[in-house]
Amino acid sequence: KISIHADQFGAKVSPTLHGAFFEEISHGGEGGLYAELIQNRGFEDSQVPLGDTIKDGKLIPPRTPHYSIDNGKGISDWWMPWTVKSDFPAWSAVNSDDVQLSLTDKNPLNSATPHSLQIEIKKDGAITGVQNEGFWGINIQKGETYLLKFYVYTDGNYDGKAQASLVSKNGSNLLNKSFTITRKKGWVLYTAELTSTVTDPKAHFELTFYKQGTIQLDFVSLFPKHTFKNRPNGLRADLAQKIADLKPSFLRWPGGCFVEGVNIQSAPDWKETIGPVESRKSTFSVWDYYTSNGFGYDEYLRYCEDIGAKALYVFNVGISCEMRSGTYVTGDTVQQYIQSALDAISYAIDPVTTKWGAERAKNGHPKPYPLEYVEVGNEQHGELYGKRYNLFYNAIHSKYPQIKIIANMGIGDVDPNTLKYMDHVQYSDEHSYKGAYWSMANYNHFDSYPRDKGWDVYVGEYATNNGVGRGNIIASLSDAVYIMGMEKNGDLVTMSSYAPLLVNVNDEDWPVNLINFDNEKSFARISYYMLKMMNENKPTINIHSDVKLEQPANVLNDAFKGGIGLATWDTHSEYKDIEIIQKGKTVYSSDFINHPDEWKGLRGDWRIKDSAYVQNADGAQTFAYLPNHSLSDYTLTLKARKLDGY
Ligand code: AHR
């Protein structure tokens, strides 16, 4: 029986409750939302920027570090090597007998992008050159126009013909354009518009030459003319529209762990993501691939404006990802990071009479952008972060009191060990990944949060991603109940963003995501439609109601119909000899093994015998699930032997 007390009001529901979380993870931007079709267009992707050597326990950075490094924590066991596939990933030779390809740092196009591809054509009339595979194929659509550009360097003694083509898997040419290489020493830009008369989502790009000689190639870009709102250097329309359709009140960028960097030298820097795309440095991130930063700070702010969302920019605080290296800057160097955050705000909102406002105008946007929030770091904790947060907070708040400042405050809950060092918190960002049905059993979760702290809660990352495959109806129901818990506590929980937002199904870093895509198609998971519905039908205020259950025990069992589960928050562990114990008696025992060869390997391959099965759904949790059992059947104890000693 449900009694509704229409005259008893509870908390108002926050109008900003539903935002969106963009992270450069699983090729969400590069090879995803960012519409560029050529992978590794600037030939910068092969250079490991981080130091591929660890000597005497110390990281050796191959690029000159910008900042002094204090590796206070040493290199942790979590350090993971990155994958560098070749000197020039995504590129290969056409007719390899007649051509020699090599990466070179001779005659750089500009100082920010030191590398280019040297192409030695061995004989006249050979039809040879290079090809690019795109991001798991290049999607060519009939009637669409593509903007091609590339730079060729010669020593002044090379001329002759070149041909740019889009070629199908079976080798047939779909689209061609001929060029004559100019006999001029130095870099020359070549451009063309190509309109396709055919459709082929798995095409690749070729650039071939016919005359013997040696040249260099750099910055090869192929861009669809039609992008979201037809912005130049813009976004893939289907993905950008799907995000827009969620009507997010804010958009967070660029992460997530992406913000943190594998180590502090390689962490993203917004100043390297603005201005001409040819001279933007690439970023190699914790997600083990490069982004060209073509979807940079300005493109992000413009997209926020285009979809009516406030911008929420997350910056690095001079501390890198704890799980990868935990390196950080110290002393006066911290000031450079604070200044960088202030400059980012200035770029977004200050008048054109200021240095950074003028830079924004130079990039085509004199009006301020809708930046409303900044977040001080991502998932940082402890004394170092707590104290550092105060420095950022004070500097930003005194210069820009209108900017709302968000603090990292815990994974799953507020972290008291960080909090004790923080002087003032406006918004506390809690990250919350849960298992199936967790929200049903914890509907009152936020009710018990203290109200006297003076901060709003921002659930910056949440999702039901454990025990739900790659995101099924149980996930969306659990997410919906989680959202209802936030709505119910609207006086406290004023912002939230489901994470992650995007996944390219060809390179998944995280198992449950909202919008899935490949280079041709995109589709949203059921939680997306639930979220859209919840946002479009968001209540304004809670009204008191009583729910009387006729058979409470059955309701609980019904909620858990289908089975019971066990979860741990133990990341890289292998378990053996699992027992499930009922009232002191083992009722189930088995053997299941994970193969956590690497971060990505964690997603698959759990095995359990007999009637139970296990899903490792998010790379961080273990979930043992027994179908057709109810909670009342068991007192559950997980007794297991860890194999790896983490
Ligand atoms: O959303 C995926 C990852 O989960 C984010 O990068 C990180 O912040 C969190 O741990």
Residues whose N, C-alpha, C, O or C-beta is under 5 A from the ligand:
A	BS01	AHR	G256 C257 F258 E379 A499 P500
